[in-house]
């Protein structure tokens, strides 16, 4: 089978099954694994598929969000966020040093941390207030306040963050995509989240199921850089890229 014929066969398999393995493509085309891997690399460079470990997945029909969601939108899925937050809180031990990101799910998380002996660091003024109301030990990063919120961003916040090392980091995201990873509309927020992740032993992304298949302006991390905690997994293809806990 010629290269062009193999390419058509691969894309046809993806159109039928969305995700296919190298082994399945070898059976469908009669080609060797090495040949199929070369074909997948070429098709990925052409933007016709997304190459994943052990195979490929079709391009997602993704919703691109150009702007930060408004408060009413962020407050949706409150039951799902509550379940995610409750599970995440159970991962925090007494000796942990924890970075908590901004967002409504993190506010739910704070309410499940009452009595914790861990040390917490955050870039959210709202979250810091919630944590101190529960008599928890918390540090707040210094820096510029983001317009429209009371979240801290900018160079000073990044400098402050570099002073810490974390056992666990809990992050929020606006989008989860196989091809683009975890994304957020604000590049400054993305930089802060990425730096926090780089200074942690374990990284958890708290993402309700509405975030899957969405892409925003700035990539935070690739999917394999964090474990996802979600309420429901909308598509098993994400399991090829990272570990996912559905609660």
N, C-alpha and C positions, 0 to 999 in steps of 0.2 A: 504494500500500500504506500503510495506516494505521500510526501509531507502534507500537501494540500488536502488530500483525501483524509489523512489522519486528523488534521485540524477540524475538518467538517464533522467527522465522526465524534471527536471529543466534544465539540460545541453542541452537537445533537444530543449526546448523552447528558450534558449539563442542562439542556432545555427540558429534558424529561425528568431528571432526578435532582436538580439543583446542586447536589454535592456528589462527587464520584471519587473513588480511590484510584491510585495508580494501577493496582491489580485488576480492577474492573475495566479500566481502559486498555490494559494489555490484552485482556480476554476479548474485548470488543473489536480491537484493531489487529491483533496478531503481532504487535510490535513488542520489543523488549522494554523492560523498566527504564533503562538508560535512555532509550529513544523517546518514550513517553514523557519522561522528566524534562528532556530538552524541548519537546513540543509545548509542554505546559509553561516553561520559562518564556518561550517565544510568544505564546498567546497572552501571557500576563503582561509582557512588555508592550504588546499591542493594545492593551486595555480591554481584552475580550473575556477575561476571567480573573478570578482571584486565586492565586496559588496558596495552598495551605499544606500543613504537614501531612504527607502521605497521599496527596491528591489535589483536588481543586474544587472550588465552589463558584456558582454563577454570580455575576455582578448583582449586587443588591438593588432592589428598587427602593432607594433611600430618599428620605425626606430631608432636604437641606434647610436648616434654620439659620437665617441671617442675623437674627437679633436674640437677645436674652428674653426668655419667656417672662410674661408679666406675673405679678404676685398671685393672681387668681389661678393661672395655669400651674404655677409651682405648687399650689396647695391642693391640686387634684391628686388622686391616688393616695389619699391620706391613710387609708386602712392598710394598703400595701406597704407604704413607707413605715408605718408603725411596726409591721411584722419584721421587716428588714432590720429596723433599728433594734428591736428586741433581741433578735438573733446576734447582731453585731456586738451588742453590749455584753453578751455572754462570753465573748472571746477575750474580754479585757481582764487581765489578772492584776493582783495587787502590786506586783513589782514592775508592771509595764510603764514605759514612757510612750505616750500616745499623742499623735497629731490628729486633730479633728478638723476637717475641712468646713466650708460654709454650706448652707443650704437647709431646706426644711427637714430632710431626713436626719440631718445631724442634730437638729433641735429635738426631734423625737428620741434620738439616741441618748442625748444628755439626760432625759427624764428616766432612763433605765440604768443610769450609772450611780444612783444614790448609794452612798456608803462606800464607794470605791476608794481604795488607797493608792490608785495609780496617779501618776503625774500627767497632766494634760497640757498641750500647747495648741493654740488655735489662732486663726487669722480673722475670726468672726467676733465682733463686739457683742452681737446678740447672743451667740453661743456662750461666750465667756460669762455673760450675766446669768445665763441659765445654769451654768456649771457652778458658779460661786453661790447661787441661791441654794444649791444642794450641798454646800460646804465642801466642794471638791478643790483639789490643789491645781490651779490653772495659771498658765502664763499666756500673755497675749503678745503677738508680734507687733513691733512698731512699724510705721510706714504711712502711706497715703490712704485716705478713705476713698473707696470706689464710689463714683457718682451714682446716686440712686439707691445705694445700700450702705450698710455700716460694716463692710468687709474691707480688710486691709490688703493692699497690693503695692507693687512698685519695688524699686531697687533696695530701699531700706528694709522692707519686709524680707526680701531674699537674703540680704546680709544677716539679718537676725536669725533666719531659719538655718543658716549654715552653722550656727553655734550648737545645734541640737543633733542628737542621734536618737532614733526611735526604735522601739521594739515592734510597734504596730502603727500603721497609718491608715486612716479611713477617709476616703475621698468621695466626692460627688462628681457626676458627669451629666452633660446634656445630651450626649449621643454615644451609642455603642455600635461600631461598624467593623466587620471583618477586615475591610480594606483600609479604613482610615483610623481604626483604633477608637480610643476614648477621646471625645472632643468637647469643647466648651466655646461659647461665642467670644470670650474675652482672652486675648493672647497673654495679658499680664496674669490673669488667674491661672491660665494653663501653665505658665512658667513656674508659678508658686507650687502648684500641685505636683508637677514633675520633679521639682527639687525635693519636696517633702518625700516623695516616693523613693528617690535615690538615696535617702538617708535612713531608710527603714529596713528592718529584717523581714517584715511581712507587710504586704500592701493589699488592701481590700477596697474594691470599688462598690459603693452602694448605689444600685441602679434599679428603679422599678421597671417593669416590663415595657412601659411606653417609650423608654429610651432606646430600645433596640431598633436598628434600621434607620437611625437618625444620624446626621452629620452636621456639625457646626464649624465655625471658621478656624479654630485652632486645635491642633492635636495635642493631647496631654501625654498619652503613653500608647504604645501598641497593646493589643489585647493580652498578649502573653506576659505583660509586666505586672499584672494585678489579678487577684482572684475576685470574681464577681459574686456579690450577694444580691439576689433579686427575689421577687415574689413569684415569678413564673418565667420559664424559658420559652420564648415564642418560636424558636427554631433550633434544632439540635446541631446545626452546622457550627454554631458558636463554640461548641464543646471541642472542636478541632483546634481552637486557638488558645483556650485557657480553661482553668477550672471554674466551675459555676456551681453555686449553692442556691437552690430554689427553696424558699421557706414558706 
